[in-house]
Structures are given as structure tokens and as C-alpha cells.
Amino acid sequence: MYQSCHEYDHAPMMGASAIMMKERLAAVNLSLGPHINEPPDHIAIELEYLYFLLTNGWADENASQVKEASSFAADTMLPWVLKVQSRRLSDRPDAAFYAAVVAATIGILTLFEHPEFVVYSREMDGVFAKWKKKHRPKLKAIEMGTKPRDVIEPLAESILKTYAGKPLIDQYDIYQHLLSYWLETMKDDVYMIVEDGWKAEVTEVVRKKGDKKVEGTIKVGKKEFICELVPKELLIHCYFVAEWEAIEKLEVEKEAKTSDLEELAEEHAGEDGLLEEVTNDKGNITKENVTKRVKELKKLDDEEYADEFAVLKQYVALDEAESKADKKIKAAHAELEKKLLDKYGELSEADVKSLVVDDKWMTSVEGDIVTELSDVSQSLSSRLGELAERYAQTMPELREDAALLFKKVEGHLAHMGFTWQD
């Protein structure tokens, strides 16, 4: 049940597919725990990755992750899972479980590339694109003195009409998504614009002792700043993608060092382990204990402790690598934060309009609609699973099973001295 094994005839495990799957997991800050001894392209791990993309995409209204999930399902998983099915696992009693897993997986994956659903998804993308094109200019025309009610009412009426009569989707669900976003975010944005204009004003956050941490602030030195209309995430997405990806790469590298450190500790800590001497009463390995023990062993210079000394040196090296990675991450974050603060001062009115209307409002509304369509696909997939289970056996097979059971019942009745009568 490994993708690598189906790249070509008699392909071995841990092939190119496993390497690519490991990279996919790392790209979203996922890794296999030390207790998992399976290659990363096992069917269960790939399904877990697909689930991660879908749930995070839906929860965060991240259209790109939902699309990545669809692409991964249709282009990566489905082809090799179909190859597994072609080997007729269902004919082998010892592979009944895997046959059921493959059948269920195909039922889920097939939906993502079904021609009718692909066409439907594209049609829905076109519907939203048309609505967006109509209202973008009107939203960018909002000015000081505009009444917020005059903004939301035409939008709400239009989106109701746009999605009226569209198959598989309820126009009022789409309408409700828009109103929810209006109440949560867009309304406050519009009020800021009609009062102050299209300005990305940055204000300093002053927190007193005991105040809760404010999310989304920009930290420069000991000061914190925030822009309510244009959150820093928008600037990162539009102007500092390379810097953010570099930070994510550093975080993946740090996570790898942390994982190696935890694996080493798990392997050698505990009673009679090579790290027993540096483990405290709470079961934790402390830097102080490690440093002290290394000094002791250096003074002893005894071959008897060579293995322990080697493991301690490895632990120290990994700990230092993790610490260096952490410092690099903090430095990269600090540099990015300074760039962000400087960028706010460079934004023109046209920049602010594009960021707010295109990248904030329209992207959020589209994300809600993508979530709604994903719910439709999830519902269809669930229904397909139910139907597949219900009709797993054909009528001739059911009749044959019924006939066998009838003969068994007749035999039991005869054994007890009874005769079955129709």
C-alpha cells in the first residue's frame, strides 16, 4: 500500500514518490512521529495529508489549499490507487481489508476528477468571477461620506440573484456567508474608509501589564504596531512572499533538529540508557546536566564511557543546531517586521484599494463560497460511500447467499425434527 511500489513493475519502496511526499509534508510543517515506522507514501499517510489540506482549507477559508487537495487527490493519489485496485485484491481473502480501503479511497478520490463535477466547479468559479467584476469598481469607488448601508444592500441583493437557481447550492447559504463577513470584518473596514479615506494608518499598540496580547501586530524593537484596514498578512502575501517562504523553510529545518533531538532523547533516556545521568527527577534532559556530564567524562577519559560520551556530543550538537536555527528565525522575523512597517508608509491610495477590495474582501468572500462548494463535494462523496456500501453485492450474489443460508436453516430444522413449509 505504498505509492512507490506502483511507479513501475516490481518498483521498490522509498522511491521518488516517497521523497516527494516527505517534501509535501515538510512544506506544511508536518512530519511523521518517531512512533511511525512507515514510508511517507503509505496510503494512510497520504489520506491523512489530504484530510489536513481539506480541513485547514475549509477552516481557514484558504481556497489555494482546497485546490491543492483536489489536485493531490486527482493527479497524485487516484492513479496509483487505481493500479492497486486492478490487481483484484477483492479476490484474495488475505487482502480483504486492503481491498475495502482501496474501494473506499477510490470513491472519495474519483469525485474530485469527475468530469461533471469539474465542469460544475469551473462554472461556479465563472459565476463568482462575473459577480466580482461587476462590484469591484463600485467598492473601490467608496469615498468619505458614503453610507455603509448603500454598500452592503446592493451587494447582498446581487449575490442572491447571481446564485438563484444554481444547482447543488443554496443561494441563501451564499447570501449568509456574505452577511456574516460583513458583520465580522467588512462593516468596520467600510466605516474606517468613509471616515478617514483609503489610508493604511498604522497605530502603536500600547499594552499595560496584564493586558491580553493583540494578534497581528508588527514588532519593531520593543514597540508594537497594527493596521486594522490592511493587516500585515495582506502585505506579506502581496509583497514579501519570498521572505515568508524563507522563514517557513527555516522553521522546517528547526523542526527537523527538534525532532532529531527528541528521538535521541527517547532512544537513550530512562533507566540504563546512555542519557540516564543527565535526566532529572521529572524525566527531562537539561542543558546544565549535559554540560556538567560532558566535562566529567572529559576528565575521566575512560573508554568505558565512550558510547555515552558519543551520544552526549551528538545531543550537544543537535541542541546547538536547534538553538542556531531558532536565532535565524527570530532574526528573519525581525527583518521582515521592519520591512512591513516601512512598506505601509509607501502604499498609495490605489495600492490600498487593491489590497482591501481584491486581496481582502473579495478573497474572503470567494473563500467562503469555495468552502460551501467543498461541503457539497464532501456531501456527495459521503453519499457515494453509502451507495457503494449498499450496492457492494449484486442481486445474483445476494440470492446465492440467501440460498446458502436457507439450506443451513433447513439442515438445522431437519436435525431438530422439523420440516420447513412455504
N, C-alpha and C positions, 0 to 999 in steps of 0.2 A: 504493500500500500504506500509506496514511495514514488514520487514523480520521476526521480532519476532513473528508476528501473524500467521506465516505459519510454525513454528517449529514443531507444532503438532496441533491436532484438538482443537479449542477453546483456543489457546495459547494467553496470554495477551501481551500487548505492553511492551516495555522496558525489553525484555528478554535477554538471553545470546548474541543474535545476535547484539542487540543494544550496549551492553557493548564492544563486540569485535570491532564493527565499530568505536566506540569512541576511542578505543586504536589505531586502524589503522590511524585515522585522526591525533591523537596526535603524532604518530611515524613520520609523515611527516610534523609536525608543522602546522597542520590545526586545526581549531576549528570552531564551529558554532557561528555565531554572536549573540549578545543579542536580535536581532530582529527576530531570527528564533526560533520558539516555537515547532519545530517538533523533534521527536526522531532521533538519528543519522542513523538509518537503514531505513529511508524513501527511496523509490525508486529514488527520485530526487537527494537526497544526495549521494546515492551510485553511481549513474551515474556521478555526479559531481566529485566524488573521482576517478572513472575510467578514466574520461577525464583528470584529473590532472596527473595521472600516465602516461598516454599515451603522453600528450603534453610535459611534462617535460622529459620523457624518450626520445622522438624524438628530442627535442630541445637540450638537454644536451648529446645526444648520449649515454644514460645510458641504456645498454642492460638489466640490472637487473630490472629496473623499468618497462620496456616494458614487460618483462616476468612476473613480478608481476601483471601487468594489465591483461595479458592473463589468469593467474591463477585465479585472483579475478573474472573475467568475467565468466569463465567456471565452476569453483568449488564453488563459493560463490553466485553469483547473479542468474545465469541461473536456478539452481534447484528450487529456491523458486518462481521465476517469472513464470516458467512453471506451478507451482502449482496454481498460480493466474489465469493463462490462462485456466486451467482445470475447473475452476468454471463458465466458459461460460459467461464472463462479457458482451460479444457482444450481448447476448440475452436480456440484461436488458437495457432499454432506459436510465435509470438514471445513468448508468455506462459506457456510450458510450465513454466518454473521456478517462477513465482509460483503457478501452479495447484497444483503439488506442495506448495509451502509452505502454501497455504491449506488443502489437504486434510489435511495432517499436523496443522496447528494445530487444525482443527475436531475431529479425532479426539481430541486431548488435551482440548480445552475442553468437548466435549459430555459427557464423563464427569462433570464437576463438577455438571451440572444434570440428569443423567438421573434421571427420577422414582424409579426403583427404588433407585438409589444414594443419592439424597436421603433417601428413606424409611429405608433401611438406616442411614444416618448418624444420623438422628434416633432410631431405635430403640436404637443403641449409646449415644447420649447419655443416653437414658432408663435403660438398664441401669446405667450408671455412677452416675447420679443416685440410683437406688434403693439401690445399694451404699453410696454416700456418706451418705445419710440414715440408714442403719442403723448406721453405725460412728462418725459424728461425736460423738454423745453419749458413746459408750464411750471415745473418745480424749480427750475433754475431762474425763472422769472419772479420768484418770490422776492419781495422787497420790504423795506421798512414801512410799516403801516398796513401790510397785508393781514387780513383776518384769518387766523388759523382754520376757522370753520370753512372758509372758502377754499382751503387747500384739501382737506380730508373728504368733504362731501362729494366733489366730482370724482375723486379717486375711487371712493367706495362704490358709488353708483356705476362707474365704468367697469370696475373689476367684476361686479355682479353680472353685468350684461355680457362681458367678454367670455366668462366661463359658463354662461347659461347653456344648458343642453349638451355640454361636453360629456362624452361617455366616461364611465368609471369614476368620475369625480364630481363632488357636490359643490356647486357654486358658492353656497353659504359657508362651507368649510374654508374656501379660499378667502372669502369676504371676512370671516372671523380672524384669520391669520393677519390680514391687513390691519384690522381694527386693534388687535392685540399689540401689534408692533407700534401702531400709532400711540397707544396709551403708554406703552413701556418706554419708548425712545423718541419716536419721530415728533410727537407733540412738543416735547421740551426743546428739541432742535429748532422747530419752526418758531417757537416763541423767542428763542435766542436770536434768530435771524431777523424777525420783524422788529425786534427792539434795537439790535446792535448792527445789523447788516451781516454780510458774508465775511466774518472775521474769525480767524482761528486764534482766539485770545488764550494766552497761557497765563494761568494764575498760580501763585505759590501756595502750596498746601501747608497750613500751619496746624500742627497737632500738639495738643497738650498731653501731659503724662496721663496715661490711662485711656486715651482716645483710640478707637479702632483704626487699623491700617486701611488706608484708602487704596483701592485697586486701580491699576492702570496709570500710576504716576511715573514721572520721569525723574530719576535721581541723579543729581549732579553735585558731587561733594556731599555735604550734609543737608542740602536743600532738596525739596521735592516740588515738582510742578505738574500741572494737569491741564489738559484742554478738553472740555466737555463736548464741544461740537465735533472736533476732529480727533478721536482717540489715537494714541500713538501706534496702535496696531495697524491703522489705515496707512500711516506714513511708512511703517516698516514694509507692508505689503506692496506699496507703490514705489518706494524709493530706496529701500535698504534690504532687498531680498538676499543679496549676496552676503551681507554682513550677518543676517539672521541665520542663514544656512551654515555659515562658518561656525556660529555659536552652537547650533544643533549638532554639528559634526564633533565639536569639542566635547559636548555633553555625552554623546555616544561613546567617545573614547574614554571619558572619565567613568562612565557606567561599566565599560568593559574592565577597567582596572579595579573598580569596586567589586565586580562580580568575581574576578580572579582572586582578590583578597579574601572574599567571603568563602570561596571554595577551598582555598588553602587553609583557612581557619577551621572550616568544618571538617576537613580531612585530618588535621593534625591536633586539634584541640581535644580536651577531655582527658579522662584517666588513661595514663600510659602513652598519651600522644606526645609528639615531639614539641608541641607548643603548650604542654601542660604547665610548665614552670612559669609561663608568662600570662596564664589565665587566672583572673581574680576569683573571689568567692561568688561573684554574681555570674560567672561564666563568660566574662568579657576579656578580650585581649587588649591591654592598654599599651600605649606608646612608651610610657615610663618603664613598665615592666620589661618590654622588649629591649629597650636601650640598655637597661641595667643588666639583663641576662647576656646580651652580646658582649658587654665589657667583661663580665665574669668568665665567659668561655674563651675570650681572647687571652686573658691572664693564665687560665688553666692550660691552654694549648695542648689539649688531650685528644688523641684520635678517637677515643671512646665517644666523644660528643660531636664528632664530625657531621653526622646526619642532622642533629639538632641545630648545629651552627649554620649548616647549609640552608635549612628551612627558614631559620631566623633571618638570614641575609636576604633570602627571597621575599620574605614578608616585609622587611625594611624597604627593599627596592620597590615593591608594589605600592607600599604606603606612600613613599616619596613621589612616585609617579602619579598617584591619585591626587596628592596634595598639589603638585605642579599643574595638573590638568584643571583643578579647581581654581587656582590662581589665574590661569589663562582665561577661563570662563568669566571670572569676575572682571578682569581687565578688558575683555572684549565687550562685555555688557556696559561697562563704564564708558568706553569709547563710543559705542552705539548711542547711549543715552545723550551724550554731548552732541552728537551729530543730529539727533532728533530735535533737541532744543534749538539748535541753530537753524534747522530746516523750517520750523514754524515761522521764524522771522522772515523767511524768504518766500513764503506762499503768497501768490497773488489772489485776487478775488475769483478769477477763473479757475485757479487750482483748487480753491476751497469748494467752489460749486461742484466741480468734477468729483472731488473726494467724497463730499457729503451725498450728492444725488446718485452718482453712479456706483461708487465703491461702498457706500454705507447703506443708504436707503434701498436702492434697487437690488443690491446683492442680498440684503437681509430678506426682503420680500420674496425674491427668487428662491432663496434657501428654504423658506417656509413651504413654498409650492413644491420644490423638489422633495421635501420631507413628506408632503401629502401624497405625491406620486409614488414614493418609496413605500409608504404604508399600503398603497394599492397593490404594488408588486408583492409585498410581504403577505397580504391577504390572499392574493391569487396563488402564491407559492404554497401557503398553508392549505388552501382548498385543493390544490393539485395533489398534495401529500395525502389528504384524506381520501380523495378519489382513487389514488394509486393503491392505497391500503385496502379500500373497499373492493376494488376490482382486481386485486392481485391474482385471484384464481378465476379461471374461466368457468362458464356453466358446465361444460363437459367434465372438468376436473372436480367441480363441486358434486355433480351427480355420481361420479366414480367414488368419491369419498363417502357420500351418503350411502351408496350401495354396500360398501365395505362395512360401515358402521351398522347397517341394517342386518347384515349377515352375522356380525358379532352379537347383536342383541338377540337374534333368532337362536343362535347357539346357546347363549346363557339361559334363555327361556326353556329350550329343549332340555338342557341339563337339569332344570328345576321341575320338569314335567309339564310345562305349559306349551301351548301352540299359539303362534301369532295369527290373528284373523283380521283381514282387511275390513 
